[in-house]
Amino acid sequence: MIRSGDDYRASIRDGREVWMNGERITDVTAHPAFRPLVDARARIYDMAHDPATSDLMSYQDADSGERNAVGLKLPHTREDWEQKRRAVDAVMDDLGGVVIRVGDETVGEMWSLYDGRDAVHVEAQVKYEDGRSGIFAGDLRIENAKTFAPAAAERAA
């Protein structure tokens, strides 16, 4: 089940600490710096429920029968990628094309890791609070990877 925009807003009013320029932001859904992005993300959820756009923004999982967000679907075919593009185009048309980063833009990197799951070399520079630093390097192996729709992930936890 895909949550609604109101469900999304409620989920981020959870007491988390958000600070900007030394000011604690008590409600990111109402703060002028965050509200436009929150509203855009909430609209994406609502578009999955809107009869005019639900087929663009969601798909029915063949195994569970549940509707899930297209943005979270693991792409296996060219059509899967085209479906994602149509969803992004629908969002940009709906929002007037003024928001370019709405949360789904990094999902492609996850799919790339999935595709290269046999062996991915990872290097990262690490700096600790006590001033120590170094480089972490290693081969990452991803085995038995599964993707979950948000509701399924909550049930699996």
Secondary structure, DSSP 8 states (H G I E B T S, - for coil): ----HHHHHHHT-S---EEETTEEES-TTTSTTTHHHHHHHHHHHHHTTSTTTHHHHEEE-TTT--EEEGGGS---SHHHHHHHHHHHHHHHHHHTS----SS-TTHHHHHHHHHTTT-EEEEEEEE-TTS-EEEEEEEE---S-----HHHHHHH-
